[in-house]
Structure formats: C-alpha cells, structure tokens
C-alpha cells in the first residue's frame, strides 16, 4: 500500500509541474541545473574543460553562453583520467582485451568502477558508443519513463510484452524496469520468433506491447499471414519508440486499426535519456521539461527558432550526474510549439521527430526528409515494405525507392510522390518478402551519397 501511495503522490506532482507557467518552469529548471553543475564539477573533466568557471547560472537564458555538445565529441578518444580504474577486472590489459574506457562516452563524471549499468548505442551513425549509469542515474531514467507510462495509463493490472531481443541497447532495459516499477507483469520475449510472440500475446492476454513502429507493422503482417486477428486480443496500448513512425499519422492509423489499440509514442536516446512523451491527442511529443531544458536552433541560420519553425532539438539534462549532457545537439528535426492546446504546458513537438539533420536531401532544390516520404508510402495499405536509397549524380542528390506492392502498380506511388512533393522520384517494385524486416530501429533509408 505504501508503494502505491508513493506512486500516486509522485503522479500528482508530475501533473502539477506540467501546469506551471513558463516563468515558474524555467526557475525550477535553473535551480536543478545549478545543482547538477555543483555536483559534477570539477570531477567531470569533459565539462570542466568546456564550461570553464561557469558553475552557476542566474537564468535558463544564460545557457546560451555555454558551448554546444556534439555526439562526435562524446564518441572521441577517452580522456586519460577516465582510463584509470581501481578495478583490474574492467581493464584486463594483461589478457589482451580492450578496455571499456576505450569506447565509453567521454562525458563520464567518475571512474568506471562507480557505475553499475552498461549500455551501448547501435552504431548506425558511427562506431558504437558505451554509455554507463550509476544507480542514481538509473532511477532518474525511471522518473523520466513515468511520464510515458502516465500517458499509457499503465497500472499493476497490465500484462506487458516486451517485443525485443535484449542486447546492450538501453531502451529495452529502461522500458522493462520502468514497467516493472509500476507493478505490471512484464514479459520478456528475447529471441522468440514473431509467430511465437503473436501466440504469446493471446496466451497471456497481454494488454500492452512495447516495440518499434516497424515491428508493430511486422506483427500485423505476420498475423495476417497466419489468419490471426490482433483486434481480438486484449492489447489496448502499443508503446513505440526508436523511429519517427509513432507520430506519423499514416503509420499510427495502420497500427491502431490493426490492433484496435492506442499508439503511445515517445522519444529518447542512449546518450541523453527518455526526453519525450506523447500529448493526449497523439499529435506530437512533449519534451519532458521537468527533466530536460530544450532549445531549438533553426536549420538555415542556427538561431533560436520561433513557433512552429523547423529546427534542431538541443537538450540539457537535469539529472544523470554520472553521464550528463549540456546543450547537446541531438540531430533531431522538430517543429516546436508553445502555443498549443494540450493540457500539458510543456513545449510540444508537432508531429514528433520529423527526421534527422544528416538525413536531409536537397533534390532539385527541394528539401526532402525520409519521414516525409514515409508518410506518403504508408498511405498505400498494399505496400508491405519499402526501401529508399539516396545517391549522388553529377553533384546532385538523387533518390530511388523500392516497394513491395501487392497491387503491382508502382506508378501510382510515383504519381502520389510527384503530386505531394513536386518531385519525380524513381519507384520500382521488388519481390514480396525480399526487403528486410526490423525488430529494432528500421533501416529503410540507405545513404550512398558519400560512397
């Protein structure tokens, strides 16, 4: 009973902070940031070198006086001080094994033996990077997840299936532990096949599924081939992340109609934390301003963005003292709105994450993002899977699209792309089942412009 009352009290506090006006919220953020700075400096050599003598800010606006942090910086060679540890097991040089410190993010505050959680990025945009968390840091992750689970109305009565093959990717483990802390029955599925997972959904009367948007669509595809109707299951919520698809209307509609359940989108990153949760209407993602300070920089001028302007999301953590980030350039493209109608007053990213800064293509003078194309492709229910390949011809960006089309009419897709984007894009049909399916982050965009 005590645990239940504690969770209920915390939920009340979360709801209250979401109602604060901007002045009250920024004062709270500034206080938390100053506590973080006093905790990590000067031990954190990475940020001691970046912020110098700035250990106290009088306002959130003063953040702009500090330098940005980039993933390239975090993923560089480890600082010499971080290579020292009193634990010989972690640095078994005598056995010819690589040290953890050689791949660890450079922003660690303390030596490796102070940490208890090991995770690693996927490496899809560079070499994999190790991120570590202390026990306190992990509890901060759980606090961030509470906002997502509130949106899903997750309770101890839920039976939660984790449709992941568990490895070192942090999102799987943080989701598992967060649902467990709610008291839900949490069911890992490890290396189970998709067919086995579908059978499990029915046999355990699962009410919630955690997966990527890609895998939710794959579950529907395999269910259809096996004459299983997921609308007859007990699933009421699909909690998705890892891709922009959860806030793309065409994808949301396909998943929600196929499961007869609600899609709960959220966002996070290994090097940052669980920073986003959905608005009540499913129209976008709120930045969790109780745990992060967001900034938005325009794509063309790199200045502070205005209402609804396409911009890059910059985040500063207000926790995770063992592995903090200050003014981190996420590379996520968003449109911020402060003047929205959502009951939560945190800034809303309309449509969620729209794409990545490094995925943007300029095709015959038009800025194009993979998510814009995915929105169009997912409007065709007979397209089971697709793949986009960007390449360069005569110094110009070009794009080719392959589709598995049950109607065998790729021309109609090309016409839709031309009508909605104003571009002629090559669309070719490939054999059904020939394109890869994805359990984790989908890799439908192949960039060969630099090859």
Secondary structure, DSSP 8 states (H G I E B T S, - for coil): -HHHHHHHHHHHHHHHHTT--HHHHHHHHHHHHHHHHHHHTTT-HHHHHHHTT----SSGGGGGGS--B-HHHHTS---GGGG--S-GGGG-GGGT---GGGTB-TT-SS-GGG--EEEE---TTSS--EEEE-HHHHHHHHHHHHHHHHHTT--TT-EEEE-S--SS-HHHHHHHHHHHHTT-EEEE-TT--HHHHHHHHHHTT--EEEE-HHHHHHHHHHHHHTT--GGGSS--EEEE-SSGGGG-HHHHHHHHHHHTSEEEEEEEETTTEEEEEE-TTSSEEEE-TTTEEEEEEETTT-SB--TT-EEEEEEEESS-GGG--SSEEEEEEEEEESS---SS-S-EEETS--EEGGG-EEETTEEE-HHHHHHHHTT-TTEEEEEEEEEEETTEEEEEEEEEETT--HHHHHHHHHHHHS---EEEE--TT-S---SSS---EEE-S--
